[in-house]
Amino acid sequence: MDIGNLQTPCLLLDRGRLESNIETMADKFKGLGVALRPHLKTPKSVDVARRLQAHGAERFTVSTLKEAEYFAGAGFGDLLYALSIVPDKLARVAALNRAGSDVAVCLDTVDGANAAAGTVVEGAPVRVFLEVDVDRHRTGLRPDEPRLLEIAKIVDGAAHLELAGVFAHAGESYHAGTIDEIREQARNEQALTRQTAEVLRQNGFDCPNVSVGSTPTATFGEGFDGITEARPGVYVFQDLFQANLGVCTVDDIAVSVLATVVTHHPATNKLVIDAGGLALSKDQMTGSQDNDCGYGLLTDADGSVLANLHVAGVSQEHGYVTTRDGSSLDTAAFPVGRKLRILPNHACMTAAAHEVYHVIENGAVTDTWGRVNGW
Amino acid sequence: MDIGNLQTPCLLLDRGRLESNIETMADKFKGLGVALRPHLKTPKSVDVARRLQAHGAERFTVSTLKEAEYFAGAGFGDLLYALSIVPDKLARVAALNRAGSDVAVCLDTVDGANAAAGTVVEGAPVRVFLEVDVDRHRTGLRPDEPRLLEIAKIVDGAAHLELAGVFAHAGESYHAGTIDEIREQARNEQALTRQTAEVLRQNGFDCPNVSVGSTPTATFGEGFDGITEARPGVYVFQDLFQANLGVCTVDDIAVSVLATVVTHHPATNKLVIDAGGLALSKDQMTGSQDNDCGYGLLTDADGSVLANLHVAGVSQEHGYVTTRDGSSLDTAAFPVGRKLRILPNHACMTAAAHEVYHVIENGAVTDTWGRVNGW
């Protein structure tokens, strides 16, 4: 089918770019002898997970229990649910595991560990990863915190829990100014995660898994000695934020939103498309970077970049497109009805606004892939 | 059911507040003798539309064709699709109308009018509203623009289209500093919309509908002489942005996101909840107001406001809660597992992240109402 026959706004997925992004990362970690546990919060799609599997991935990360249930139902059993577990969610995890999956959970507080230990669940012990705070970015424990061993002891003492390892997410790599800085953050992420595993082992705890995360540190990180797995996610699609970081180029971005020019507003030098805050998301994360892309950059329907255009503003269903340099817009070149594509600032957020991917290969729509949203 | 039994994050809808918001607006416009055409882009729910209907609404506004199809399928036939129409969408509208609905469309460019006139559709003529630009905010035509009559002539000349009136949306009222300013914008919105209708009539065109919009101008607007309908939307739920504008109070906000405390991060004085950028949306529209609410303000599970807390940051599934005044957070008061609610900056965006409303009355969950997302 021709792209022009799709109702807009809708989400396109360039199959060739997806395959290439998956392959590049898979090859790197095969070469290192380190497992990949791709984070499925970005694609949330069984079809994409199958492509990752085809390139060797056997374990995955998820961000919601709905993802866990969806992927487990499709046969992807080795999952890490990477948000600190709370009692009622532990019950949902245990139900999945009794049905044959091996969903691991994570913890990083004494309070949470006591709550999990106090919530006895039936079935095989649920594996627990302790989260390491490598950069004061978000959550987790430092290797030298007394809480670390306290939590390990609580987990170790609960018959329905099993200490499975440690994991970190170098979120601060999203604020790196240079690739050298990302490399430094990757070194730090690996070192602190390894150190946390060592502290546990020195104190008599098992720590088979030593897991690190983030697309920037997975892309530029070196060594990975003592690391057992890496959990990048957004690399499968890439986006403008990653391109600005230097992790990819704009031509690697595999997802885009197809939109239609619905009107012009000459008084404000804008053309208006039918992809607004809901179809693009209101994520403006490139606003913190040198190359602020507004709510996204434009390409033609065939994917060729329209370098001087960006989505400067959005309402719920309107996107306001204007020139990046302030020059006068040639509205005659963008008649009402013309199809355009928007490259996302943040692929995870934009993809989550849509129910399906329209898979494109060589300019034609060849398939429709599902995804799971919600909780 | 007790709220504590819901899986989080999820969307709560306070039935009492909803009814009160609906009733207040309905009573105002009944008193004025002006029809309400509530904008359903906010609730996107047949159940909410039925409550509006119970308070007298007989016509509605929608922002997507999926909404049009969903509401038409539930018997809500008189709809205005308020995004400039393009040919392939006109075909979808005509299909709905052949099945018994009366979905009207809108236009504001010569280009779009020619495209619509050139797309002959079967069935009764599709009603067309011309959009009026009252404040250079977004889209539309000024009453003195020669394009106005040119477009009216194109529509009038197409047998499958019927000129049905004019409509405006005073979007700039969202940037008003005072209620007097909103009143002034309402006067301007009414005056320019009426003037546009007059220009059409003086030139021999029918203009039965003269429609104005926006919750702020509908709330504070006076007079409404010569106006046939008003199209506010967000008033059914209200939100922090509207409260900051003075349109409502925080206690009128009918929707909130129920979340669970999943961990603490003492090093950065944060507690972390399981509602992040996806469950709350990344809308930061209160950031342009004096009272910046971050990604939302907190209440207890019972709805009582926790005045010194806000969601200061989000990742995809993490929300980072801290104090508004920078004081030290008493994490012991918010143990892991505790339920909290987040009042949204922008109800339309937050609600769109969810598939259903958990309706609450007197603190208990009494119903589940559906909504339609996507396109």
Interface residues (C-beta under 8 A of the other chain):
Chain A: Q7 T8 P9 C10 K41 S63 T64 L65 L83 S84 I85 V86 P87 D88 K89 R92 D108 T109 D111 G112 A115 D133 R136 R138 T139 G140 R142 G171 T260 V261 V262 T263 H264 H265 A267 T268 V272 D274 G277 L278 A279 S281 K282 D283 Q284 S315 Q316 E317 H318 Y320 P335 V336 G337 C348 M349 A352 H354 E355 N373 G374 W375
Chain B: Q7 T8 P9 C10 K41 S63 T64 L65 L83 S84 I85 V86 P87 D88 K89 R92 D108 T109 D111 G112 A115 D133 R136 R138 T139 G140 R142 G171 T260 V261 V262 T263 H264 H265 A267 T268 V272 D274 G277 L278 A279 S281 K282 D283 Q284 S315 Q316 E317 H318 Y320 P335 V336 G337 C348 M349 A352 H354 E355 N373 G374 W375
